[in-house]
Amino acid sequence: MTKQEVISNSWIILFAGHETSANIAHLSLLFLAIELEKQAHLQKDVESIVGARPTDEWSYEIDLSRLYNGMVGAVMNETLRLMPPIIDIPKVVREVPQPLSFDGKTVSVPASTMIHISAVGVQRNPRYWPSSPSKLSNKAHDLDDWVPERWFSSAKKGIETTTSSDSGSENGENTTTFDTSDGLLVPPKGVFIPFAEGARACPGRRFAQVEITAVLAVIFKTYSLELDVSEWASDAQIKRMSNDERKAVYQKAMTKARNLIAASQSEIFLQMRGNYPVRFVIRGEEKFMGCFVE
């Protein structure tokens, strides 16, 4: 490799190693601030796993595995499904034609053919994913919506699922702790590809999973996250509001935040264009959680 190639590859590795994980953590936080009921579900799940133990007593072998196979992992995977950092995965047939099988048919792909795999398309395809009618639109499915609970679906009608462990085993990664077959849905091979698949899958997959799992669990063990509503009401006004009035104000913030996420664009990685203010509050001091969670 030339010196310039070494520099270029080093830059890509460093950039991809932090930017993608940061984006997914960022989007997961915002989705949880929008969906307070799901945030409460995650908090209860974290409590049931780690209890009152301080974070320096948590272990990778026991706690991180259980957190990943619960609501924390479901939140991360659903964010990766809906908003994959790489929306288009390019592949090329090099020197000789290669067979490609689909729906029982095999075709020969000529040499030098470029193939682009749409991660966004396959990860929202009703053919492969469990779904219900959308609660946010008039669509017959909710695969364009953020629904982490779908990762607890154990069966999909008419869809063949794999029972194997985390696909990290294909590239030599340790699969003894983050085994999705023990807790979360295992999609059919090739339809959940935020890290790509096979021998050239993302080498940082496990690190990203552990990192995001730990970040979400540590934050929501102590804090709740709410959207800022100062555009529509001040803290003094909110204090005087009834639950129904608070809920109406918060729903305005939810709509604006969802629209901001939907307007995300891909510039190397898929990410939001702009930001939305949020507030971290100590659990028990929330202003809006009680409007959505009984």
BADOPA-916207 format. One line per 8 residues: number of its first residue (from 1); their letters; for each residue z, y, x of N, C-alpha, C. Coordinates in nm, 2 decimals. Atoms other than C-alpha are relative to their C-alpha. Layout:
BEGIN
NUM = A = Z:Y:X:Z:Y:X:Z:Y:X ~ ...
END
This chain:
BEGIN
1 = MTKQEVIS = 0.00:-0.12:0.08:0.00:0.00:0.00:0.00:0.13:0.09 ~ 0.00:-0.12:-0.07:-0.07:0.35:0.11:0.13:0.08:-0.02 ~ -0.12:-0.08:0.02:0.21:0.61:0.15:0.00:0.06:-0.14 ~ 0.01:-0.07:0.13:0.08:0.79:-0.16:0.03:-0.10:-0.12 ~ -0.02:0.10:0.10:0.09:0.46:-0.36:0.15:-0.03:-0.01 ~ -0.14:0.02:0.00:0.45:0.40:-0.26:0.08:0.11:-0.07 ~ -0.06:-0.12:0.06:0.55:0.75:-0.36:-0.02:0.00:-0.15 ~ 0.03:0.01:0.14:0.37:0.71:-0.69:0.08:-0.10:-0.08
9 = NSWIILFA = -0.08:0.11:0.07:0.53:0.38:-0.78:0.15:0.03:0.00 ~ -0.14:-0.03:0.00:0.87:0.50:-0.68:0.03:0.10:-0.10 ~ -0.02:-0.10:0.10:0.84:0.80:-0.90:0.00:-0.06:-0.14 ~ 0.01:0.06:0.13:0.73:0.59:-1.20:0.12:-0.09:-0.03 ~ -0.12:0.09:0.02:1.02:0.34:-1.15:0.12:0.09:-0.03 ~ -0.12:-0.09:0.02:1.28:0.62:-1.12:-0.01:0.07:-0.14 ~ 0.02:-0.07:0.12:1.13:0.81:-1.42:0.02:-0.09:-0.12 ~ -0.01:0.10:0.11:1.09:0.50:-1.64:0.15:-0.05:-0.02
17 = GHETSANI = -0.14:0.06:0.00:1.44:0.38:-1.54:0.10:0.08:-0.07 ~ -0.10:-0.08:0.07:1.62:0.68:-1.69:-0.05:0.06:-0.13 ~ 0.05:-0.08:0.11:1.39:0.86:-1.93:-0.01:-0.09:-0.13 ~ 0.01:0.08:0.12:1.32:0.57:-2.16:0.13:-0.04:-0.06 ~ -0.13:0.03:0.05:1.68:0.46:-2.19:0.07:0.12:-0.06 ~ -0.06:-0.12:0.05:1.79:0.82:-2.24:-0.06:0.04:-0.14 ~ 0.07:-0.03:0.13:1.53:0.87:-2.52:0.05:-0.09:-0.11 ~ -0.05:0.10:0.11:1.64:0.55:-2.71:0.14:0.03:-0.03
25 = AHLSLLFL = -0.14:-0.04:0.03:2.01:0.65:-2.68:0.00:0.12:-0.08 ~ 0.00:-0.13:0.07:1.93:1.00:-2.79:-0.05:-0.02:-0.15 ~ 0.04:0.03:0.14:1.73:0.87:-3.10:0.10:-0.08:-0.08 ~ -0.10:0.08:0.07:1.99:0.62:-3.18:0.12:0.08:-0.05 ~ -0.11:-0.09:0.04:2.26:0.89:-3.19:-0.05:0.08:-0.12 ~ 0.04:-0.09:0.11:2.05:1.11:-3.41:-0.02:-0.08:-0.13 ~ 0.01:0.09:0.12:1.96:0.82:-3.65:0.14:-0.03:-0.06 ~ -0.13:0.03:0.05:2.33:0.74:-3.68:0.07:0.12:-0.06
33 = AIELEKQA = -0.05:-0.13:0.06:2.41:1.11:-3.75:-0.06:0.02:-0.13 ~ 0.07:-0.01:0.13:2.16:1.10:-4.03:0.05:-0.10:-0.10 ~ -0.04:0.10:0.09:2.28:0.77:-4.17:0.15:-0.03:0.02 ~ -0.15:0.01:-0.03:2.66:0.81:-4.18:0.06:-0.13:-0.05 ~ -0.05:0.13:0.05:2.71:0.49:-4.38:-0.02:-0.11:0.11 ~ 0.03:0.10:-0.11:2.55:0.29:-4.10:0.08:0.03:0.12 ~ -0.09:-0.03:-0.12:2.75:0.48:-3.84:0.14:-0.06:-0.03 ~ -0.13:0.06:0.03:3.07:0.37:-4.02:0.00:-0.15:0.02
41 = HLQKDVES = 0.02:0.15:-0.02:2.94:0.01:-4.02:0.01:-0.03:0.15 ~ -0.01:0.03:-0.15:2.89:0.03:-3.64:0.14:0.02:0.05 ~ -0.14:-0.02:-0.04:3.24:0.18:-3.59:0.09:-0.11:-0.03 ~ -0.08:0.11:0.04:3.40:-0.10:-3.78:-0.03:-0.12:0.08 ~ 0.04:0.11:-0.07:3.20:-0.35:-3.59:0.06:0.01:0.15 ~ -0.06:-0.02:-0.14:3.31:-0.20:-3.25:0.15:-0.03:0.00 ~ -0.14:0.02:0.02:3.67:-0.20:-3.37:0.04:-0.15:0.00 ~ -0.03:0.14:0.02:3.65:-0.57:-3.47:-0.02:-0.08:0.13
49 = IVGARPTD = 0.03:0.07:-0.13:3.52:-0.66:-3.12:0.10:0.04:0.11 ~ -0.08:-0.04:-0.12:3.72:-0.45:-2.87:0.14:0.04:-0.04 ~ -0.13:-0.04:0.05:4.02:-0.35:-3.09:0.04:0.13:0.07 ~ -0.06:-0.12:-0.06:4.25:-0.09:-2.92:-0.01:0.00:0.15 ~ 0.00:0.01:-0.14:4.17:-0.20:-2.57:-0.08:0.11:0.06 ~ 0.07:-0.11:-0.07:4.06:0.08:-2.33:-0.13:-0.06:0.06 ~ 0.13:0.04:-0.05:3.70:0.07:-2.20:0.01:-0.07:0.13 ~ -0.01:0.06:-0.13:3.81:-0.03:-1.85:0.04:-0.14:0.00
57 = EWSYEIDL = -0.04:0.14:0.02:3.93:-0.36:-1.99:-0.11:-0.08:-0.07 ~ 0.11:0.08:0.06:3.60:-0.45:-2.15:-0.08:-0.08:0.10 ~ 0.07:0.08:-0.09:3.39:-0.72:-1.99:-0.14:-0.02:-0.04 ~ 0.14:0.03:0.02:3.02:-0.78:-1.95:-0.02:-0.13:-0.07 ~ 0.02:0.13:0.05:3.05:-1.15:-2.02:0.04:-0.02:-0.14 ~ -0.05:0.03:0.13:3.25:-1.13:-2.34:-0.03:0.12:-0.10 ~ 0.01:-0.11:0.10:3.25:-0.78:-2.50:-0.14:0.05:-0.02 ~ 0.14:-0.06:0.01:2.90:-0.65:-2.41:-0.09:-0.10:-0.08
65 = SRLYNGMV = 0.08:0.09:0.07:2.75:-0.97:-2.54:0.02:0.00:-0.15 ~ -0.03:-0.01:0.15:2.93:-0.95:-2.88:-0.04:0.13:-0.06 ~ 0.04:-0.13:0.05:2.86:-0.58:-2.91:-0.15:0.00:-0.03 ~ 0.15:0.00:0.01:2.49:-0.64:-2.85:-0.04:-0.09:-0.12 ~ 0.04:0.09:0.11:2.48:-0.92:-3.11:0.05:0.04:-0.14 ~ -0.05:-0.06:0.12:2.64:-0.70:-3.37:-0.08:0.13:-0.04 ~ 0.06:-0.12:0.05:2.57:-0.36:-3.52:-0.06:0.09:0.11 ~ 0.04:-0.08:-0.11:2.54:-0.19:-3.19:-0.14:-0.04:0.05
73 = GAVMNETL = 0.13:0.06:-0.04:2.25:-0.42:-3.08:-0.10:0.02:-0.11 ~ 0.10:-0.02:0.11:2.09:-0.39:-3.43:-0.05:0.15:0.00 ~ 0.04:-0.14:0.00:2.09:-0.01:-3.40:-0.10:0.03:0.11 ~ 0.09:-0.02:-0.12:1.94:-0.02:-3.05:-0.14:-0.06:-0.03 ~ 0.13:0.07:0.02:1.67:-0.28:-3.15:-0.08:0.07:-0.11 ~ 0.07:-0.06:0.11:1.58:-0.10:-3.47:-0.06:0.13:0.05 ~ 0.06:-0.12:-0.05:1.53:0.23:-3.28:-0.11:-0.04:0.09 ~ 0.11:0.05:-0.09:1.32:0.04:-3.02:-0.12:-0.04:-0.09
81 = RLMPPIID = 0.10:0.04:0.09:1.12:-0.11:-3.31:-0.08:0.11:-0.06 ~ 0.06:-0.11:0.07:1.05:0.21:-3.49:-0.06:0.11:0.10 ~ 0.04:-0.10:-0.09:1.02:0.44:-3.19:-0.01:-0.05:0.15 ~ 0.01:0.05:-0.14:0.91:0.24:-2.88:-0.04:0.10:0.10 ~ 0.03:-0.10:-0.10:0.90:0.45:-2.57:-0.15:0.00:0.04 ~ 0.14:0.01:-0.03:0.55:0.31:-2.48:-0.07:-0.05:-0.13 ~ 0.06:0.04:0.12:0.34:0.31:-2.79:-0.13:-0.08:0.01 ~ 0.13:0.07:-0.02:0.03:0.16:-2.64:0.01:-0.07:0.14
89 = IPKVVREV = -0.02:0.08:-0.12:0.04:-0.12:-2.38:-0.14:-0.05:0.05 ~ 0.14:0.04:-0.04:-0.29:-0.15:-2.18:0.00:-0.13:0.08 ~ 0.02:0.12:-0.07:-0.41:-0.48:-2.05:-0.15:-0.01:0.04 ~ 0.14:0.01:-0.04:-0.73:-0.57:-1.86:-0.03:-0.15:0.04 ~ 0.04:0.13:-0.05:-0.92:-0.90:-1.81:-0.07:0.03:0.13 ~ 0.05:-0.04:-0.14:-0.99:-0.90:-1.44:-0.14:-0.07:0.03 ~ 0.12:0.05:-0.06:-1.25:-1.13:-1.28:-0.07:-0.10:-0.08 ~ 0.07:0.11:0.07:-1.32:-1.42:-1.52:0.04:0.02:-0.15
97 = PQPLSFDG = -0.03:0.00:0.15:-1.33:-1.44:-1.91:0.13:-0.07:-0.03 ~ -0.13:0.06:0.04:-1.00:-1.52:-2.07:0.00:-0.04:-0.15 ~ 0.00:0.04:0.14:-0.94:-1.71:-2.40:0.11:0.08:-0.07 ~ -0.09:-0.07:0.09:-0.76:-1.52:-2.68:0.01:-0.07:-0.13 ~ -0.01:0.07:0.12:-0.62:-1.71:-2.97:0.07:0.09:-0.11 ~ -0.06:-0.07:0.11:-0.54:-1.55:-3.31:-0.04:-0.06:-0.13 ~ 0.02:0.06:0.14:-0.50:-1.69:-3.66:-0.08:-0.13:0.01 ~ 0.06:0.13:-0.01:-0.61:-2.03:-3.54:-0.14:0.00:0.06
105 = KTVSVPAS = 0.13:-0.01:-0.06:-0.93:-1.90:-3.38:0.02:0.04:0.15 ~ 0.00:-0.04:-0.14:-1.00:-1.87:-3.01:-0.14:0.06:0.04 ~ 0.12:-0.07:-0.04:-1.25:-1.62:-2.87:0.01:0.02:0.16 ~ 0.01:-0.03:-0.14:-1.36:-1.55:-2.51:-0.01:0.15:0.03 ~ 0.00:-0.15:-0.03:-1.28:-1.20:-2.38:-0.07:0.01:0.14 ~ 0.07:-0.02:-0.13:-1.53:-1.09:-2.11:0.08:0.06:0.11 ~ -0.07:-0.06:-0.11:-1.42:-0.99:-1.77:-0.02:0.15:-0.01 ~ 0.00:-0.14:0.00:-1.35:-0.62:-1.72:0.03:0.07:-0.13
113 = TMIHISAV = -0.03:-0.05:0.13:-1.25:-0.58:-2.08:0.14:0.06:-0.01 ~ -0.13:-0.06:0.02:-0.97:-0.33:-2.16:0.05:-0.03:-0.14 ~ -0.06:0.03:0.13:-0.73:-0.43:-2.44:0.13:0.09:-0.01 ~ -0.12:-0.08:0.02:-0.47:-0.19:-2.58:0.08:-0.06:-0.11 ~ -0.09:0.05:0.10:-0.18:-0.34:-2.76:0.08:0.11:-0.06 ~ -0.07:-0.11:0.07:-0.03:-0.11:-3.02:0.14:-0.05:-0.04 ~ -0.14:0.04:0.03:0.35:-0.15:-3.01:0.04:0.06:-0.13 ~ -0.04:-0.06:0.13:0.39:0.09:-3.30:-0.06:-0.08:-0.12
121 = GVQRNPRY = 0.07:0.07:0.10:0.14:-0.10:-3.51:0.06:-0.14:-0.03 ~ -0.05:0.13:0.02:0.27:-0.45:-3.45:0.15:0.00:-0.04 ~ -0.15:0.00:0.03:0.64:-0.35:-3.48:0.02:0.06:-0.14 ~ -0.01:-0.05:0.14:0.57:-0.20:-3.83:-0.09:-0.09:-0.09 ~ 0.09:0.08:0.08:0.35:-0.48:-3.96:0.08:-0.09:-0.10 ~ -0.07:0.08:0.10:0.48:-0.63:-4.29:-0.02:-0.15:0.01 ~ 0.03:0.14:-0.02:0.32:-0.96:-4.19:0.11:-0.07:0.08 ~ -0.09:0.06:-0.10:0.58:-1.02:-3.92:0.15:0.03:-0.02
129 = WPSSPSKL = -0.13:-0.05:0.00:0.89:-0.83:-4.02:0.07:-0.01:-0.14 ~ -0.06:0.00:0.13:1.15:-0.87:-4.30:0.01:0.14:-0.05 ~ 0.00:-0.14:0.05:1.14:-0.57:-4.53:0.04:0.00:-0.15 ~ -0.03:-0.02:0.14:1.24:-0.43:-4.87:-0.07:0.13:-0.04 ~ 0.07:-0.13:0.04:1.09:-0.15:-5.08:0.07:0.12:0.06 ~ -0.06:-0.11:-0.07:1.15:0.18:-4.90:0.08:0.08:-0.10 ~ -0.08:-0.09:0.08:1.43:0.40:-5.03:-0.03:0.15:0.03 ~ 0.03:-0.14:-0.03:1.28:0.71:-4.87:-0.14:0.04:-0.04
137 = SNKAHDLD = 0.14:-0.04:0.04:0.92:0.69:-4.99:-0.04:-0.10:-0.12 ~ 0.05:0.09:0.10:0.71:0.51:-5.25:-0.07:-0.13:0.05 ~ 0.06:0.12:-0.07:0.60:0.24:-5.00:0.06:-0.13:-0.05 ~ -0.06:0.13:0.04:0.64:-0.12:-5.09:0.08:-0.07:0.11 ~ -0.09:0.05:-0.11:0.81:-0.18:-4.75:0.07:0.11:0.07 ~ -0.07:-0.10:-0.07:1.06:0.00:-4.54:-0.01:0.00:0.15 ~ 0.01:0.02:-0.15:0.92:-0.07:-4.20:-0.03:0.13:0.07 ~ 0.01:-0.13:-0.06:0.85:0.30:-4.14:0.14:0.07:-0.01
145 = DWVPERWF = -0.13:-0.06:0.01:1.22:0.36:-4.21:0.09:-0.07:0.10 ~ -0.10:0.05:-0.09:1.52:0.31:-3.98:0.11:-0.08:-0.07 ~ -0.09:0.09:0.07:1.71:0.01:-4.12:0.05:-0.11:0.09 ~ -0.05:0.10:-0.10:1.92:-0.17:-3.85:0.05:-0.13:-0.07 ~ -0.05:0.13:0.07:2.05:-0.42:-4.11:-0.11:-0.11:0.00 ~ 0.10:0.10:0.00:1.71:-0.59:-4.10:0.02:-0.10:0.11 ~ -0.02:0.09:-0.11:1.82:-0.74:-3.77:0.10:-0.11:-0.02 ~ -0.09:0.11:0.04:2.07:-0.95:-3.95:-0.07:-0.10:-0.10
153 = SSAKKGIE = 0.07:0.09:0.08:1.80:-1.12:-4.16:-0.03:-0.13:0.07 ~ 0.01:0.13:-0.07:1.81:-1.49:-4.07:-0.13:-0.07:-0.04 ~ 0.12:0.07:0.04:1.49:-1.59:-4.25:-0.11:0.10:-0.05 ~ 0.11:-0.08:0.05:1.15:-1.44:-4.33:-0.10:-0.09:-0.08 ~ 0.08:0.08:0.09:0.95:-1.59:-4.62:-0.15:-0.01:0.06 ~ 0.14:0.02:-0.05:0.62:-1.74:-4.49:-0.02:0.03:0.14 ~ 0.02:-0.04:-0.14:0.68:-1.63:-4.14:0.07:-0.10:0.10 ~ -0.06:0.09:-0.10:0.74:-1.87:-3.85:0.07:0.07:0.10
161 = TTTSSDSG = -0.08:-0.07:-0.10:1.02:-1.76:-3.63:0.03:-0.09:0.12 ~ -0.04:0.08:-0.12:1.12:-1.87:-3.28:0.15:-0.01:0.00 ~ -0.14:0.01:-0.01:1.46:-2.00:-3.21:0.04:0.00:0.15 ~ -0.04:-0.01:-0.14:1.45:-1.94:-2.84:0.09:0.12:0.03 ~ -0.08:-0.11:-0.05:1.67:-1.71:-2.64:-0.08:0.13:0.02 ~ 0.06:-0.13:-0.05:1.60:-1.35:-2.53:-0.12:-0.03:0.09 ~ 0.12:0.03:-0.08:1.25:-1.34:-2.39:0.01:0.03:0.15 ~ -0.02:-0.03:-0.14:1.39:-1.23:-2.06:-0.01:-0.13:0.08
169 = SENGENTT = 0.01:0.12:-0.08:1.39:-1.60:-1.96:-0.13:-0.02:0.06 ~ 0.13:0.02:-0.05:1.02:-1.57:-1.91:-0.02:0.06:0.14 ~ 0.01:-0.06:-0.13:1.07:-1.35:-1.61:0.12:-0.01:0.08 ~ -0.10:0.03:-0.09:1.37:-1.50:-1.46:0.13:0.07:-0.02 ~ -0.12:-0.08:0.02:1.64:-1.28:-1.62:0.11:-0.09:-0.05 ~ -0.12:0.07:0.05:1.99:-1.40:-1.70:0.00:0.01:-0.15 ~ 0.00:0.00:0.14:1.99:-1.50:-2.07:0.13:-0.05:-0.06 ~ -0.12:0.07:0.05:2.34:-1.63:-2.10:0.09:0.09:-0.09
177 = TFDTSDGL = -0.09:-0.09:0.07:2.50:-1.32:-2.25:-0.06:0.08:-0.11 ~ 0.07:-0.08:0.10:2.24:-1.12:-2.44:-0.10:-0.09:-0.08 ~ 0.09:0.10:0.07:2.11:-1.42:-2.65:-0.01:0.04:-0.14 ~ 0.02:-0.05:0.13:1.97:-1.28:-2.97:0.01:-0.11:-0.10 ~ 0.00:0.11:0.10:1.95:-1.62:-3.13:0.14:-0.03:-0.06 ~ -0.13:0.01:0.05:2.33:-1.61:-3.17:0.04:0.10:-0.10 ~ -0.05:-0.10:0.09:2.35:-1.30:-3.37:-0.11:0.08:-0.07 ~ 0.10:-0.08:0.06:2.04:-1.09:-3.43:-0.13:-0.08:-0.02
185 = LVPPKGVF = 0.13:0.06:0.03:1.70:-1.17:-3.57:-0.08:-0.02:0.12 ~ 0.10:0.02:-0.11:1.45:-1.32:-3.33:-0.14:0.01:-0.06 ~ 0.13:-0.01:0.06:1.11:-1.19:-3.43:-0.10:-0.10:0.06 ~ 0.10:0.09:-0.06:0.80:-1.41:-3.37:-0.05:0.06:0.13 ~ 0.04:-0.04:-0.13:0.67:-1.40:-3.02:-0.12:0.10:-0.01 ~ 0.11:-0.09:0.00:0.46:-1.10:-2.95:0.00:0.12:-0.09 ~ -0.01:-0.11:0.10:0.57:-0.87:-3.23:0.11:0.10:0.02 ~ -0.10:-0.09:-0.04:0.86:-0.70:-3.07:-0.01:0.03:0.15
193 = IPFAEGAR = 0.05:-0.02:-0.14:0.73:-0.55:-2.74:0.04:0.13:0.06 ~ -0.03:-0.13:-0.06:0.92:-0.23:-2.65:0.01:-0.01:0.16 ~ 0.00:0.03:-0.15:0.96:-0.39:-2.30:-0.12:-0.08:0.05 ~ 0.12:0.08:-0.03:0.62:-0.56:-2.31:0.05:-0.15:0.00 ~ -0.04:0.14:0.00:0.63:-0.94:-2.26:-0.07:-0.07:0.12 ~ 0.07:0.08:-0.10:0.55:-1.21:-2.01:0.04:0.04:0.14 ~ -0.03:-0.02:-0.14:0.54:-1.20:-1.63:0.00:0.15:0.04 ~ 0.01:-0.15:-0.03:0.47:-0.82:-1.63:0.09:0.08:-0.10
201 = ACPGRRFA = -0.09:-0.07:0.09:0.75:-0.73:-1.88:0.08:0.10:0.09 ~ -0.09:-0.10:-0.07:0.98:-0.44:-1.79:0.11:-0.06:0.08 ~ -0.11:0.06:-0.07:1.21:-0.55:-1.51:0.13:0.06:-0.02 ~ -0.13:-0.07:0.03:1.47:-0.30:-1.63:0.05:-0.03:-0.14 ~ -0.03:0.03:0.14:1.50:-0.46:-1.97:0.15:-0.02:-0.02 ~ -0.14:0.04:0.01:1.85:-0.61:-1.92:0.09:0.12:0.03 ~ -0.08:-0.12:-0.04:1.98:-0.30:-1.75:0.01:0.10:-0.12 ~ 0.01:-0.09:0.11:1.86:-0.08:-2.04:0.08:-0.05:-0.12
209 = QVEITAVL = -0.07:0.05:0.11:2.01:-0.31:-2.30:0.15:0.02:0.02 ~ -0.14:-0.02:-0.03:2.35:-0.31:-2.13:0.04:0.14:0.00 ~ -0.03:-0.14:-0.01:2.34:0.06:-2.06:0.02:0.06:-0.14 ~ 0.00:-0.06:0.13:2.26:0.16:-2.42:0.11:-0.06:-0.09 ~ -0.11:0.06:0.07:2.50:-0.09:-2.57:0.13:0.06:0.04 ~ -0.12:-0.05:-0.04:2.78:0.04:-2.36:0.02:0.15:-0.04 ~ -0.01:-0.14:0.04:2.70:0.41:-2.43:0.04:0.01:-0.15 ~ -0.02:-0.01:0.15:2.69:0.36:-2.81:0.14:-0.05:-0.03
217 = AVIFKTYS = -0.13:0.05:0.04:3.01:0.15:-2.82:0.11:0.09:0.05 ~ -0.10:-0.09:-0.05:3.21:0.39:-2.60:0.01:0.12:-0.08 ~ 0.00:-0.13:0.08:3.11:0.70:-2.80:0.06:-0.03:-0.13 ~ -0.05:0.01:0.14:3.17:0.56:-3.15:0.13:-0.07:-0.01 ~ -0.13:0.05:0.01:3.49:0.39:-3.06:0.10:0.11:-0.03 ~ -0.09:-0.12:0.00:3.65:0.74:-3.04:-0.05:0.11:-0.09 ~ 0.06:-0.12:0.06:3.41:0.98:-3.20:-0.09:-0.04:-0.12 ~ 0.11:0.01:0.10:3.19:1.03:-3.51:-0.10:0.11:0.03
225 = LELDVSEW = 0.10:-0.10:-0.03:2.87:1.22:-3.50:-0.06:0.05:-0.13 ~ 0.06:-0.06:0.12:2.75:1.46:-3.77:-0.10:0.10:0.03 ~ 0.10:-0.11:-0.02:2.45:1.68:-3.81:0.06:0.14:-0.02 ~ -0.05:-0.14:0.02:2.51:2.05:-3.78:-0.07:0.06:-0.12 ~ 0.05:-0.05:0.13:2.46:2.22:-4.12:0.01:0.15:0.00 ~ -0.02:-0.14:0.00:2.52:2.58:-4.01:-0.12:0.08:-0.05 ~ 0.11:-0.07:0.06:2.17:2.67:-4.12:0.01:0.03:-0.15 ~ -0.01:-0.01:0.15:2.28:2.62:-4.48:0.14:0.05:-0.04
233 = ASDAQIKR = -0.14:-0.03:0.04:2.66:2.67:-4.48:0.09:0.02:0.12 ~ -0.10:-0.02:-0.10:2.94:2.80:-4.26:0.11:-0.10:-0.01 ~ -0.12:0.09:0.00:3.25:2.59:-4.17:0.10:0.05:-0.11 ~ -0.09:-0.04:0.11:3.45:2.81:-4.41:-0.05:-0.03:-0.13 ~ 0.06:0.04:0.13:3.21:2.75:-4.69:0.01:-0.15:-0.03 ~ -0.01:0.14:0.02:3.21:2.38:-4.63:0.14:-0.04:-0.04 ~ -0.13:0.03:0.03:3.58:2.37:-4.64:0.04:0.01:-0.15 ~ -0.03:-0.02:0.14:3.58:2.50:-5.00:-0.09:-0.08:-0.09
241 = MSNDERKA = 0.10:0.07:0.09:3.30:2.27:-5.12:0.06:-0.13:-0.05 ~ -0.03:0.13:0.05:3.34:1.96:-5.33:-0.08:-0.10:0.07 ~ 0.07:0.11:-0.07:3.22:1.62:-5.20:-0.15:0.01:-0.04 ~ 0.14:-0.01:0.04:2.90:1.66:-5.41:-0.07:0.11:0.06 ~ 0.06:-0.11:-0.07:2.83:2.00:-5.27:-0.02:-0.02:0.15 ~ 0.01:0.04:-0.14:2.89:1.88:-4.92:-0.12:-0.09:0.02 ~ 0.10:0.10:-0.01:2.66:1.59:-4.98:-0.14:0.06:-0.01 ~ 0.13:-0.07:0.03:2.38:1.82:-5.11:-0.04:0.08:0.13
249 = VYQKAMTK = 0.04:-0.08:-0.12:2.40:2.04:-4.80:-0.04:-0.10:0.12 ~ 0.03:0.09:-0.11:2.41:1.74:-4.56:-0.14:-0.07:-0.02 ~ 0.13:0.06:0.02:2.10:1.59:-4.73:-0.11:0.09:0.04 ~ 0.10:-0.09:-0.05:1.91:1.90:-4.64:-0.02:-0.02:0.15 ~ 0.01:0.03:-0.15:2.00:1.84:-4.27:-0.06:-0.13:0.03 ~ 0.06:0.13:-0.02:1.91:1.48:-4.30:-0.16:0.00:-0.01 ~ 0.15:-0.01:0.02:1.56:1.57:-4.43:-0.06:0.07:0.12 ~ 0.06:-0.08:-0.11:1.50:1.82:-4.15:0.00:-0.09:0.13
257 = ARNLIAAS = -0.01:0.09:-0.12:1.62:1.57:-3.88:-0.10:-0.11:-0.01 ~ 0.10:0.11:0.01:1.40:1.29:-4.02:-0.14:0.06:0.03 ~ 0.13:-0.06:-0.02:1.10:1.52:-4.02:-0.02:0.03:0.15 ~ 0.01:-0.03:-0.14:1.17:1.62:-3.66:-0.03:-0.13:0.08 ~ 0.03:0.13:-0.07:1.18:1.25:-3.55:-0.14:-0.04:-0.03 ~ 0.14:0.04:0.04:0.86:1.18:-3.75:-0.11:0.07:0.07 ~ 0.10:-0.09:-0.07:0.68:1.46:-3.56:0.00:-0.03:0.15 ~ -0.01:0.03:-0.14:0.76:1.29:-3.22:-0.14:-0.02:0.06
265 = QSEIFLQM = 0.13:0.02:-0.07:0.47:1.27:-2.97:0.02:-0.07:0.13 ~ 0.00:0.08:-0.13:0.38:1.06:-2.67:-0.06:0.08:0.11 ~ 0.04:-0.06:-0.12:0.36:1.23:-2.34:0.06:-0.09:0.12 ~ -0.04:0.11:-0.09:0.39:0.93:-2.10:0.09:-0.09:-0.09 ~ -0.09:0.07:0.09:0.68:0.83:-2.33:0.01:0.07:-0.14 ~ -0.02:-0.06:0.14:0.73:0.88:-2.71:0.14:0.07:0.00 ~ -0.12:-0.07:0.01:0.99:1.15:-2.76:-0.01:0.12:-0.10 ~ 0.00:-0.12:0.10:1.09:1.43:-3.00:-0.04:0.12:0.07
273 = RGNYPVRF = 0.04:-0.13:-0.05:0.94:1.77:-2.96:0.09:0.10:-0.07 ~ -0.11:-0.08:0.05:1.24:1.99:-3.01:0.13:-0.07:0.00 ~ -0.13:0.06:0.00:1.60:1.92:-3.08:0.07:0.03:-0.13 ~ -0.08:-0.02:0.12:1.85:1.90:-3.36:0.15:0.01:0.04 ~ -0.14:-0.01:-0.04:2.21:2.02:-3.32:0.09:-0.10:-0.07 ~ -0.10:0.09:0.06:2.49:1.77:-3.38:0.14:0.03:0.04 ~ -0.14:-0.02:-0.04:2.87:1.77:-3.37:0.07:-0.13:0.02 ~ -0.09:0.12:-0.02:3.09:1.51:-3.21:0.14:0.04:-0.04
281 = VIRGEEKF = -0.14:-0.03:0.04:3.43:1.50:-3.38:0.08:-0.13:0.01 ~ -0.09:0.11:-0.01:3.73:1.28:-3.33:0.00:-0.07:-0.14 ~ 0.00:0.08:0.13:3.73:1.00:-3.59:0.12:0.04:-0.08 ~ -0.10:-0.04:0.09:3.92:1.10:-3.89:0.00:0.15:-0.03 ~ 0.02:-0.15:0.03:3.82:1.47:-3.87:-0.14:0.04:-0.04 ~ 0.14:-0.02:0.04:3.47:1.43:-4.01:0.00:0.09:-0.13 ~ 0.02:-0.08:0.12:3.35:1.68:-4.27:-0.08:-0.06:-0.11 ~ 0.10:0.05:0.09:3.08:1.47:-4.43:0.01:-0.15:-0.02
289 = MGCFVE = -0.01:0.15:0.01:3.16:1.10:-4.37:0.04:-0.05:-0.13 ~ -0.05:0.04:0.12:3.36:1.08:-4.68:-0.09:0.02:-0.12 ~ 0.09:-0.01:0.10:3.07:1.19:-4.89:-0.10:-0.11:-0.02 ~ 0.09:0.11:0.00:2.87:0.88:-4.80:0.06:-0.13:0.01 ~ -0.07:0.13:-0.02:3.13:0.62:-4.72:0.12:0.00:-0.08 ~ -0.12:0.01:0.08:3.39:0.50:-4.96:0.12:-0.05:0.08
END
